[in-house]
Structure formats: C-alpha cells, structure tokens
Amino acid sequence: MRRLGLRTRVSAAFAIGALLLSACVTLVSYELTRRTLFSERERTSVRTAYFDAAVVDAGLQASDPDVLEVLRSLDTGADRYVLLQRDGRWFSRTADPDATVAVSPALQAMARGGEAGAQRVSRAGEPALVVAVPLSSSAVFYEVVSLRELDRTLQLLALVLTAVAIMVAGGGAAVGWYVTRHALHPLTAVADAARTIADGDLDARLDPETEPDLAQLSESFNHMADQLTRRMERDRRFAADVSHELRSPLQTLSAAISVVDRRRDGLDPKAATAFGLITDEVARFQALVEDLLELARADRPANRAPTDIPALVTRVCRTRGLTADVLRVEGDLPVVWQVDSRRVEQALGNLIDNATRYGGGVEAVRIGRVEGQRAFLEVDDSGPGITEEDRDVIFDRFVRGRAANARGGTDGTGLGLSIVAQHAAAHQGSVDVRNRPGGGARFRIELAGCLP
C-alpha cells in the first residue's frame, strides 16, 4: 500500500491533535455546564417546592379543609406537577391516575420517615425532578418539576460544541497544510534544482541565505552539484580526448584499407572475406568514435537560430532515400522554428536510421505543435513495436533494443537514441517512444521554446 505523503501525514496529525484537544475541551465544558445547570435548577426547584409546601400546609390547618382546592391554589405553571399523600390517599390537581408513578418507593419511604429529599426520574420519556417535603406524620407534599427545557438546552449545547470541535479539527488540518506547505518549500526548491540538473542545466544551485535553517543542506547540495559537474566535465573531456586520439590511427587504418581494397580482386576468397570483415569493423569503429565525440559535445547549450523545419525534414528524408510524401504537418504550424539545426537534423536522422534498420522502414514523419511554444517531431515505423521493458532503457547509452538483437544487426553503436535524447534535452525537451495504433513504434521528440 502506498504510503501517504509527508504533507498529508502532518496535516492529519494537526487535525487529529486539534480534534482530540477540542473533544476534551468540549467534554469538560459540557460536563461542567451540565452539572452547573442541573445544580442550579435543583436548588431553585427545592426552594419553590418548600414554598408551595408551606402554602399547602397552611391550607390544611383549617378545619375540614378541601385538599383539591388547596392544591389548585398553587401557581405551578406548565412545568410543575404537585401531589399530596395524606392518610394513605393520593391527591392531585388533575385526575391523572399515573401521577404517582413518578414517585419512587424509596423516595416515599424516606419522606414517610420525616426526611425531605429530591430525585431525578424519567416521566413519560422526559427527565423530571421529584421533590418530597414531609408536612406531618400523615402528610407528604410532592412536587414533580419537568426538566424538558433544560434537557433541550443541553442537547443544543452538545450540538454546538460538537460543531465547534469539528471546525477546530478542520482548522487544525488547514493550519497543518499551510505550515507544511511553507516548511517544505525549501525542499521543493531542492527538488526543482535537482530536476533542473537532471534535465541538463548543470549551473542550477541553491542560495543558502534564502533559508538559514537549511543552509547546511543547501551547501551540501551545491557541493554535490559542483562535484557532479566537475566529474561530468572530466568524463566529457576524457571521451572527447580518447575519441580524438582514436581518429588519427583510424584514418590511417582506413586509408590503408582503401589501398588494399583497390587490389581486392587479387586476393584469395578467404583473405577477401577476412578483409571485408575488417573493413566493416573499421567503419563501425569510426561510427562509434564519431558518436562518442557527438555525445561529448552534447552537453553544451543548443545554438538556436531561425530554421525552416519542413525544408530540414525534407532534406534529411531525401538523403536517406525517402520521398517527400512521408512528411505530415499537423495543424497550423509556423515554418520557421528557433532550434539548433545541426542537432535537430542529427536527432531526426538517427530516428529515421533506427526505423530503417530495426523498425521495418519509415511509415511517416510528422511535425506539429504540442502547446504554447513547444513543438514535436515524430517518426513512425512498421516494425514489431517496443516492449515495456525496452521503453525504460532504450535511450540509455550502449543499449540496443530487442528488435535490433532479433535481427542480428551489428552495425549499430548503441548510441544513436542516446544522442537523440541529449539533443532533445539541449532544447529543454524530451523524447519518448510508444506503440502506434496499427502496429509499429512511434518515436516522439518534443522541443521547448522553438515556436513564436
């Protein structure tokens, strides 16, 4: 399973931390508020019950009192319900047969013992508070206070606190995303610089003063880039020097071979066959040296100049025996491009040669616009196509595709497609290959900054 990115993990940690903190604050706040409200309501209800009990007790002191009239004289409102237990009988303001259900046996026993008390109960599915006040040894006054409004208030409070906790968690995630975005910005700069170097711009460096906390990282990166640049320059000079030194003996050897070639008719068949092999290998060796020299020069910036691309493509096709009708121009495309004509001509020529040798021949050569100032050149062949395994390595140096190996060809150097990739990179572009519809391979070069 793919691991989540650092920014996502930090944002999630901020969100979880904010959620836990807000949940704790919410629970504590809710519990304290609930206790405070219930305590205050109980104190108020008990005081009111004692006041009402005093009124009822005074009314019962009269001779032959009307108990129901005494109870109806109380102003109880809609949230209070009064009961009187006298001489074993229950009296209430209304004829509610279930009124006494709210008074638990335990509370009744405590009140008959002469002790006042209060108890929270559930009446008709709603919370209520029952207050018992003994009036005499044979009479107990009960007042049932509805806590419905208080319960609704607490439910609303819980909903509000939950919404606040969720918003705080979302705010924590946003803060985490913002913090990581700015915290990772220097690392993004490092990644961009590394990508720029990988694309061929070896002058890319980081400024240690931009982010003092990452100054050591910037200095280490710059040192690594300097070492890489020096090593690549040494390798380039070494390849160029070796290739240059090889050219002189190769030219001498080629001249000697040409002299012997003019007298080949006088050689016996075995000697002629051996001489032919030597001639082919020397030619291949010369091609390899030329490609190595080209690779050594490929790291230099492209020398862009206005170039008639259709004319260039037509010329490359003609020199390789292709007719002009293989060229396809897609869309409304400017004729003149700002490119290094030598590099583009060699890159296109290498793709055409590759298609001719290993791809069964060229099907089409296309030019067109990608977007903005980016343009492309494509070469289609009619060969077996390129496998997924070969697509990842076919543009590396000294790599030859399976199609070339299957044909048993030995005239290739394994550097042609690598040179194409180098020339594309010099134009801040890229090269890739895919299998085209209908069979065969499609090599595509994209060049940046070449269109007006």
N, C-alpha and C positions, 0 to 999 in steps of 0.2 A: 504494500500500500504506500502511495506517495506521501511523503512527509510534508506537513504544512509549512509554509514559508515563515521566516522569522517575523515579518511584519504582522502576519495573521496570528501567530502564536502570542506575540506581545500584546496585540490588540485584544485577543481573547483573555489573556491574563488580566489586563486592565479591566475588562468588562466583568470578569468573574470576581475580581477583588472588589470592584465598586458594588456589584450585586450583593456579595456577602456582607460588606460593610453596611450598605443601605438596608439589607434584610435585618441585620442585628439591630440597627438603629430603629427600624420600623417596628420590630417585635417589642423592643424595650419601650418605645414611645407608646405603642398601642396598649401594652400591659399596664404601664403607669397611668395612662389616661383612663383605661377601663376601671382600674381599681379606684382612682380618684372619683370618677363619676358615680360608680356604684356606692362608694362610701358616703359621698355627699347626698345621694338620693336616699340611702338608708337612714341617715341622720334626719333628713327632712321628713321622711315618711314616719319615723318613730315619733318625732315631735308632734306631727299632725295627729297621729293615732292617739297619743296621750291627751291631746286637747279634745279630740272627739270623744274619747273615753270619759273624760271629766264631764262633758256635756250630758252624755248618756247616763252616767252615774247620778248626776244631779236630777235628771228627769225621773229616774227610778226611785228616788227618795220619797216621791209623793205617794199618798195613799191610793191604792188600786190604780197604778199607772197603766197607760196604754203603750205597751212596748213598741208596737209598729209606728205609732205617732212620734214616739221619742226618736226612733231611728230615722224617720223621714224628716225630722227637723234638722238633720245634719246636712251641710252643704258639701257633698262628696265629689261632685262633678262626674265626668265620664271615665276617669282613670282610677277611681277608688270604689271599693265594694265593702260594705260593713255587715258584720254578723254579730249576733249575741246568743250566747249559750247560757240559759237560765233555768235552774232546776231540772237540768237534763233535756230541756227543749231548745230547739234552734229557732231563732227569729232573724228575718232579713227584710230589707226594704221592699224586695220583689219576691214573687213566688217562684224562686229558682230552686228546683229540687237538687241540682248538682252543686249548689253553692258551697256546701260543707266539704266537698271532695278536696278543695284546695287546702284545707287544714289537716295536716298530717296527725296521726295518733300521737306521735312523740311530742309535737307542739301542744296538743290538747292536754296530755298528761302533765307536761311542765307547767302549763297555765293553771290547771286544777290544783297543783301544788302551791300556788300563790306566787309563782315566779314569772315575770314578763319575759318575752323573747320575740325574735324575728327569724324568719326562714324564707329562703328563695325557693320557689316552686315553679312548675310549668302548668299553666291553666289554659285549657283549650288550645294547646300548642303554642302559647305565648308565655314569656317569662313574667313572673309576678313575685311580689314580696308580701308575705303574710306577717302581720304584727299582732301579737297576743298581749292583752293588758287585763290582768285579773281585777275585777271590781269588788268582789266579795267572795266568800267561800262557796257561793252557789251561782255566781255570775262571772262570765269572762267575755270581754269585748274583743272581737277580731276585726281587723281592717286589712283587706286584700288590695294592694296597690299594683296596678299594671305597670310593667317596665317595658312595654312595647316601644314607646318613643325612644327610650334610652337605647334599646337594642338596635333600632333602626339607625340611630345616630352612630353607634359603634360600628355597624356594618358599613355605613358611608365612610367613616373614618378609616376602616380597614381597606376599603376600595381606593381611597385617596392615597393612603400610604403605600399600597401596592403599586399604584401608577407612578408614584414618585420614585420607588425603588427601581422600577423598570426604566424610567427616564434617566435615573442616575447611572444605571448599568450601561444604557446606550451612550450617555455622555462619557462614561469611562472608556468605552470602546472607541469613541471618536477621538478622545484625548490620546489614547494609545496609538491609534492610527496616525494622528498628527505628529506625535513625538517620534515614533519610529520612522515616519517619512523624513523628518528633518535629521534624525540621528543617523539614518542610513544614507543620507545624501552624500557624505564623503565617500562611502563605499561604492555608491553608484558612480561617482566620479572616477574611482579606481577602475571599476568595471568598464566604463566608457574609454578610459585611456588604454586599458589592456586590449579592448576590441579595436581601437584605432591602430595600435601597434600590430595586431594580428592582421589588419587589413592592408598593412604595408607602410603606414606612416610611422617611421621609427623615431621621429622627433617629438612625439607626444610625451609630455611629462606632467607631473603634479606639482602644485605650488604648496610647499609646507606651511606657508604663512596663512593660507586660507582657513585651515582647521588646526589650530595649535595642538589640540588633544591627539590628533592623528599625525603629527609632524614626523614621528619616527616611522610610521607606516609609509608616508609619502616619500621620505628619504630612502627607505629600503626599496620601494617600488622604482624610484628614479635610478637608484644604483643598479637594480636588476636590469632595467631597460638599457642603461649605459653599457653594462656588460654584454647584454644580448646584441646591441648594435655593434659593439666592437667585434664580437665573435662572428657575427654575420658578415661584417666587412672583411674580416680576416679570411673567412671561408670564400667570400666572393673573389677576393684578390687571389687566393690560392687557386681557385678554379680557373680564373682568368689567366693567371701566370702559367699554370700547367697546360691549359688549352693552347695558349700562345706558343709555349715552348714545343708543344707537340706538332704544331702546324708546320714548322720548318722541316723536320725529318719526314713528315707525311708528304709534304710537297715534293721532297727529293725522291721519296719512295714512289710517289705517283708518277713523277717524270720518268723514273727508271722503268716502271711498269708499262708506260706508254711506249717507250722504246722497244721493250720486249714484245709488246702487243702487235707492233708492226711486223714482227717476224714470227707470229704465232703459227702461220701455215707451215713453217719448217719444224715445228715441234711434234714429237710423237703424241698419240692420243692421251696417254696417262699424264704426260707433262703439261699438255694443253688443258686438261681437266683441272690439274692442280693449280695451274696458272690462273684459270678462271676463278677458282675459289679464292685465291689470293687477291685478285682484282676486286671481287665482290666485298671481301672483308675490309680492304683498304678504303673502298668507297663508303662502307658503313662506318668505319672508324673516322673518316673525315666528317661524315654527317654528325656523328656523336660529338666530335670536337667543336663543330660549329654550333650545335645545340647547347653545349656547355658554355661556350662563350656568350651565347644569347641569354642564357639563364643568369650568367654573371652580370650582364648589363641590365637585366630585367628589373632590378630593384631601384633603378633610377627613375625620377619622375617622368611622366609622359610629356613629350614635346608636342603639345596640341597646336593645330593650325587648321584653318578652313579647308575642308576636304570634300570633294564630290564623291559621296558614298556610292551611288549607283554606278558611276564610272569605275570606281575602285573595285567593286564586287564583280563587275563585268570583266575587268582586266584579269582578276585572279581566276575567274572561271575559264576565260579563254586560254590562259597559259597552262591550264590543266586539262585542256581538251573538252571543256563543257560548253554547250551552246548558251546563248544569252537568255533563252526562254526558261531556264531553270530559276531565274531571279523573280521573286514575288515581292512587290511593295505593298504593304498593308496600311490602309488609311491615308489621311492627308499628311504627308511626311515631307519636311524640308529636304532639299537635295544636298545642301552643304551642312556638314557636321564639324564640330570642333573636336578633332581627335588627333592622335599621333598616327599618321597614315601608315608608317612603316610597321608599327606594332599591330594595327588592325589588319593590315594586309597579311602579315605573317600568321596571326591568330586564325583568320579565316582560311588561309591556305592550309594550315595544319589540320583544321577540321575537315576540309574537303579531302585532303590526302588520307586522313583517318577513315572517312567514309568510303573512299575508293578502295583502300587496301583491305579493310576489315568489315565494312558495312554493306557490301554488295553494290556499291555505287551511290551517287548522289541523286536523290529524288527532287529536292527543291532547296533553294537558298532564299530565305526571307529576311526582310528588314522592316522595322516598324517602331512605333513609339510605345513605351511602357506607360509612363505618366510623367507629367512635368517635363524636365529636361533629360529624362532617361530614355534610352532607345535600346533596341536589341537587334542582333543578327542571329539567325537560326540556320542550321544545316540539317536536313532530313536525309536519312539513308534508308536503304531497303534491306538491311541485314536482319539478324536474329534479335536485335534489341540488346539492352543492357540489363543484367540481373541486379537485384537489390544489393547483393554483396559487392559487386563491382562499382556501383554508383558512389560508394563511400570512399573509394581509394583510387578511382581511375585517373584523377587529376594529380595524384602524387608522382614524385619523380621515380623513374625507372620501374613504373608499374605498367603492365600490358594486360588488357582485358582478356577475358576467356575467348572472345571471338577471334582475337589475334592468335592466341595459342592454339585454338582449334584448327586454324588454317595453316598452322605450322610456319608462319612467316618469321623470318629472321632479319628482315631489312629494317625494322623499326628500332628506335633507340630507347623507347620508353620515356622520352622527354617531351614529345610533341604536345600532349594535352597539358602537361605541367607548364609549358611555355604559354599556352593559351590562357591558363589561369593567372599567370603572372602578368600578362598584358592586360587582362580584364581588371585585375586589382590596381594596376597603374592608372586606370581610368576611374577609380573608385567604384568599380562594378563587380560583377561576379559571373561565374559560368556554372551551368549545371546540365544534366542530361536526364532525359526521361524517355519512356517508350511512347511513340506516337500512335495515334489511332490507325488501325490498318496494318500495323507491323513496322518494325524498324526502330531506329533510335532518333531522337531529336536533341541535338546539342544547341544550347542557347547561351549567347554572350550578352550580358547587359552592361551598358556603358552609361556612366552618370555625367551630367553636366555637358553633354555634347549637342543638345538641341537648343535653339533660341527660345 
